[in-house]
Amino acid sequence: MALKCAPILVCAKTYCSLLGVSDLRSNRSGFASNLRYDLERFRKWECCCLGALSQRAITPVEDEKPSVSVADTSGKTEGTRDHESRELYKDLNLLPKPLTANDLASSPSGGSKVRVAYQGIPGAYSEAAALKAYPKCETVPCDQFEAAFQAVELWLVDKAVLPIENSAGGSIHRNYDLLLRHRLHIVGEVKLQVNHCLLGLPSVKKEEIKRVFSHPQCLAQCELTLSNLGIIRISADNTAVAAQMVASIGLRDTGAIASARAAVIYALDILAEKIQDNDDNITRFLILAREPIIPGTDRPYKTSIVFTLEEGPGLLFKALAMFALRDINLTKIESRPQKQHLLRVVDDSNEGRAKYFDYLFYIDFEASIAEPRAQYALEHLQEFATFLRVLGSYPMDRNP
């Protein structure tokens, strides 16, 4: 099927920003010459890259298209996968070691499978999110969020799946900062229903557990259950690491709070399921890639942007009004202090000059950047935004 390029030509400036050719700025001087230069670069990209994309559409990389079907992770398929995992990981030394910064000089292995990086070790919720998006992918563990970003940039993997917010714990601020620091593009999202399980050694009963390992946020989300059981909490780097520690230590009175998949991988028993205080515990993950996808209007899309504003009364209100005037729903607003220009000094009182934080504003809105209303909103916003960058326009995940 031929690719439709018309939406790209509707608003070349907006797409140049999306493609990383240039940032949208409010400075109008020299705009015409810069736009012509960007359009030339964009046409070259269009000729080269769209041809490649057309070829890819005919012979796609295995499992390149994200899938969030519940059927892929239930029933007989899940049981088969669990059995294979239990056989594969009987020896903990066979587990893949997380990538570190020192490993990023190595070359990726060959093959046609999509390689997806995530933070943690096998059994982490991030790995489950990667498998939900790409059921047949090769997951690549990384020790830190930063390493996952770098693995994509250095072509060691094709994608990265990283958490951005949790319905109980809130935003993952570290990943918001890394989104701005790196030039990756958001190409999708995954919403994962969290099922915190109390894990222990085989044949151990729940009443025998006196202490548990888990991530601090996970421990906080299971506060009521742990208090009722009188269990001591001990922090770990993440939930899968906690399960691995329990399997390695081998103490009957020590458990972990982790996923059901971690129980299979580390040969632990599930002593209790869904022990989180809030049953509707959902974590939202972003799928990152080196190149953006070409957004359409055939399904519900979400667009993520980041921008800064000058100091002045009502400027943030005006920025948000650009979307309300066009019936565009905002689903997420996050503000982060700028690292390089942390404080702004203004004359705010009779006693002297006051200092305020200078903020970056991250916004998600429900519209494809291929829609004229989204393009008009961004065109209007850039008139008084000192910096504006489109992080990605991607299909929404409506099936957590």
Disulfide bonds with the S-S distance in Angstrom:
none
